[in-house]
């Protein structure tokens, strides 16, 4: 089982969107049973809250559900448990590196490293309008597909239909 954690600042906009989109991509590819996915924030501003309603609505329009998600903060255990800890931007990456247990820094990367787009970061849509949430989804969808391809290549994951011969 490969374990992936998406991280933004408050865990109510970008990282829950990435979690929801990536879970959908994995399901479509028949890989959902081989990859564990979660999201968290570098700060505790919104712990226990559901994702931002604007993020939920934008995702819902694209068939992605985030209904069961609740914000949480990154813990020390996350650095031990997850294989990939993917920050939405450089600021959160720097925060993660500060919090990281020694020897686990290699797990921390920018999520957009897996995208074919030129963007390096997923911008925070919190203080903007609807367009910001749509832009986040565009970026996250591309990076999620790239991440799934990476996991197949690097970890030898096989779609369920191939793994079961059907």
C-alpha positions as CSV (number, residue, x, y, z in Angstrom):
1,X,0.0,0.0,0.0
2,X,1.4,3.4,-1.0
3,X,0.4,6.3,1.3
4,X,-0.1,9.8,0.0
5,X,-0.8,12.9,2.1
6,X,-1.8,16.3,0.5
7,X,-1.0,19.4,2.6
8,X,-2.0,23.1,2.4
9,X,-2.3,25.7,5.2
10,X,-5.7,25.1,6.7
11,X,-6.8,21.9,5.1
12,X,-10.1,23.3,3.8
13,X,-9.5,24.3,0.2
14,X,-6.5,22.9,-1.8
15,X,-5.5,19.8,0.1
16,X,-9.0,18.4,0.5
17,X,-9.7,19.1,-3.2
18,X,-6.5,17.3,-4.1
19,X,-7.5,14.3,-1.9
20,X,-11.0,14.1,-3.5
21,X,-9.7,14.4,-7.0
22,X,-6.9,11.9,-6.5
23,X,-9.3,9.4,-4.9
24,X,-11.5,9.7,-8.0
25,X,-8.5,9.3,-10.4
26,X,-7.4,6.2,-8.5
27,X,-10.9,4.7,-8.6
28,X,-11.2,5.4,-12.3
29,X,-7.8,3.7,-12.9
30,X,-8.7,0.7,-10.7
31,X,-5.9,1.6,-8.2
32,X,-8.0,2.7,-5.2
33,X,-7.3,-0.4,-3.1
34,X,-3.5,0.1,-3.5
35,X,-3.2,3.7,-2.4
36,X,-4.2,5.3,0.9
37,X,-5.0,9.0,0.6
38,X,-5.5,11.8,3.2
39,X,-5.0,15.5,3.6
40,X,-3.9,17.8,6.4
41,X,-2.9,21.4,7.1
42,X,0.3,22.9,8.4
43,X,-1.8,25.1,10.8
44,X,-4.7,24.3,13.1
45,X,-7.0,27.1,12.0
46,X,-9.9,24.9,10.9
47,X,-9.4,21.5,12.7
48,X,-12.6,19.5,12.6
49,X,-14.3,21.7,10.0
50,X,-15.5,20.4,6.6
51,X,-13.9,21.7,3.5
52,X,-14.8,25.3,2.3
53,X,-18.3,25.3,0.8
54,X,-16.9,26.9,-2.4
55,X,-14.3,24.1,-2.8
56,X,-17.0,21.5,-2.2
57,X,-19.4,23.0,-4.8
58,X,-16.7,23.4,-7.4
59,X,-15.6,19.8,-6.9
60,X,-19.2,18.6,-7.0
61,X,-19.7,20.2,-10.4
62,X,-16.9,18.0,-11.6
63,X,-18.2,14.9,-9.9
64,X,-15.8,14.9,-7.0
65,X,-17.1,14.4,-3.4
66,X,-15.4,15.8,-0.3
67,X,-18.4,15.2,2.0
68,X,-16.7,12.9,4.5
69,X,-13.5,15.1,4.9
70,X,-12.7,17.1,8.0
71,X,-9.7,19.4,8.5
72,X,-6.8,18.2,10.6
73,X,-3.3,19.4,11.3
74,X,-0.2,17.5,10.2
75,X,1.2,15.3,13.0
76,X,4.6,13.8,13.7
77,X,3.1,10.4,12.9
78,X,2.3,11.5,9.4
79,X,6.0,11.8,8.6
80,X,6.4,8.1,9.5
81,X,3.2,6.8,8.0
82,X,3.1,8.5,4.5
83,X,5.4,7.8,1.5
84,X,4.5,11.0,-0.2
85,X,3.8,14.3,1.6
86,X,2.8,16.7,-1.1
87,X,2.6,20.4,-0.4
88,X,0.4,22.8,-2.4
89,X,3.0,25.6,-2.4
90,X,6.6,26.5,-1.3
91,X,5.4,28.1,2.0
92,X,3.7,24.9,3.1
93,X,6.6,22.8,1.9
94,X,9.0,25.0,4.1
95,X,6.6,24.6,7.1
96,X,6.6,20.8,6.5
97,X,10.4,20.7,6.3
98,X,10.6,22.5,9.7
99,X,8.1,20.1,11.3
100,X,9.6,16.9,9.7
101,X,11.2,14.2,11.7
102,X,14.9,13.7,10.7
103,X,15.3,11.2,7.9
104,X,11.9,11.8,6.3
105,X,12.5,15.0,4.4
106,X,12.7,13.1,1.1
107,X,9.0,12.4,1.3
108,X,8.1,16.1,1.1
109,X,7.6,17.4,-2.4
110,X,5.5,20.0,-4.2
111,X,2.3,18.3,-5.7
112,X,2.7,20.2,-8.9
113,X,6.0,18.3,-9.6
114,X,3.7,15.6,-11.0
115,X,1.9,18.0,-13.4
116,X,2.7,18.6,-17.1
117,X,1.6,22.2,-16.6
118,X,4.1,25.0,-16.0
119,X,2.7,26.0,-12.7
120,X,4.9,25.1,-9.7
121,X,2.3,25.8,-7.0
122,X,-1.4,25.4,-6.4
123,X,-2.6,29.0,-5.5
124,X,-4.7,29.5,-2.4
125,X,-8.3,30.4,-3.6
126,X,-9.6,31.3,-0.1
127,X,-9.8,35.1,-0.6
128,X,-10.8,35.0,-4.2
129,X,-13.9,34.1,-6.1
130,X,-15.3,31.1,-7.9
131,X,-12.6,31.3,-10.6
132,X,-9.9,30.6,-8.1
133,X,-11.5,27.3,-7.1
134,X,-11.9,26.3,-10.7
135,X,-8.2,27.1,-11.3
136,X,-7.3,24.9,-8.3
137,X,-9.3,22.0,-9.8
138,X,-7.6,22.4,-13.2
139,X,-4.2,22.2,-11.7
140,X,-5.0,19.4,-9.2
141,X,-6.7,17.3,-11.9
142,X,-3.5,17.4,-14.0
143,X,-1.2,16.8,-11.2
144,X,-3.4,13.9,-9.8
145,X,-3.2,12.1,-13.2
146,X,0.6,12.6,-13.2
147,X,0.9,11.3,-9.7
148,X,-1.1,8.2,-10.5
149,X,1.1,7.5,-13.5
150,X,4.2,8.0,-11.3
151,X,2.9,5.5,-8.7
152,X,2.2,3.0,-11.4
153,X,5.7,3.4,-12.8
154,X,7.7,3.6,-9.6
155,X,5.7,1.3,-7.4
156,X,4.5,-1.2,-10.0
157,X,0.8,-0.7,-9.2
158,X,-1.5,-2.5,-11.5
159,X,-5.1,-1.7,-12.2
160,X,-7.5,-4.0,-10.4
161,X,-8.7,-5.5,-13.7
162,X,-5.2,-6.5,-14.6
163,X,-4.3,-7.7,-11.2
164,X,-7.3,-10.0,-11.1
165,X,-7.0,-11.1,-14.7
166,X,-10.4,-9.6,-15.5
